[in-house]
Amino acid sequence: MLGLAAAYDEVPYFYSDQYELVIEYSGHVAPGGYNEAVFRGDKDQLKCIVFWLKDHKVLAAMNINVWDQTDTIKTLVRSGQPVDTAALADTGTPLADVLAATGTPNAQKSGADRTGPES
């Protein structure tokens, strides 16, 4: 950009508030471009994160009524490293620990996370 040797590596992101339903989507996966979906949390209570993976690598994720995880999710997507899918699904394992297990440095707060109740 503008002659600088800087790379633009922002992970695609959008959010939507629909009454009591708040969703945030990070990453991108084409239809059929994944071979596994992992749910973390309570999908029946609409408080979970869905991860789409290919070969154990997180391509995209959607938080549903779960806050303060977007930076970690974006770093998981950006890393391109395989993850332990059992740990990814386990709400007792912090996402930061799943990320740390990939050997990828933790995300720096960018201010991009929306604020909301603790999850």
Residue pairs with C-beta under 8 A, 6 or more apart in sequence:
1 8
9 78
11 26
11 27
11 74
11 77
11 78
12 26
12 27
12 28
13 24
13 25
13 26
13 70
13 74
13 112
14 24
14 25
15 22
15 23
15 24
15 25
15 114
16 22
16 23
20 65
21 46
21 64
21 65
22 63
22 64
22 65
22 67
22 114
22 116
23 62
23 63
23 64
24 62
24 63
24 70
24 114
25 60
25 61
25 62
26 60
26 61
26 62
26 70
26 73
26 74
26 77
27 52
27 58
27 59
27 60
27 61
27 73
27 74
27 77
28 59
28 60
29 52
29 54
29 59
29 60
33 54
33 59
34 52
34 53
34 54
34 59
34 60
35 53
35 54
35 55
36 52
36 53
36 54
36 56
36 85
37 50
37 51
37 52
37 53
38 50
38 51
38 53
38 85
38 88
38 89
39 48
39 49
39 50
39 51
39 89
40 48
40 49
40 50
40 51
40 88
40 89
40 90
40 91
41 47
41 48
41 49
41 64
41 66
41 91
42 48
43 50
43 64
46 64
46 65
47 64
47 65
47 66
47 119
48 64
48 65
48 66
49 61
49 62
49 63
49 64
49 66
49 69
49 73
50 61
50 62
50 64
51 58
51 60
51 61
51 88
52 58
52 59
52 60
52 61
53 59
53 83
53 85
55 82
56 82
56 83
56 85
57 80
57 81
57 82
57 83
58 73
58 76
58 77
58 79
58 83
58 88
59 77
60 77
61 73
61 76
61 77
63 69
63 70
63 73
65 119
66 119
67 113
67 114
67 115
67 116
67 117
67 118
67 119
68 113
68 116
68 118
68 119
69 95
69 113
69 119
70 112
70 113
70 114
71 107
71 108
71 109
71 110
71 112
71 113
72 95
72 96
72 99
72 106
72 107
73 95
74 107
74 112
75 99
75 104
75 105
75 106
75 107
76 83
76 95
76 98
76 99
76 102
76 104
79 99
79 102
79 104
81 102
81 103
81 104
82 102
83 98
83 101
83 102
84 98
84 101
87 93
87 97
87 98
87 101
88 95
88 98
96 106
99 106
99 107
100 106
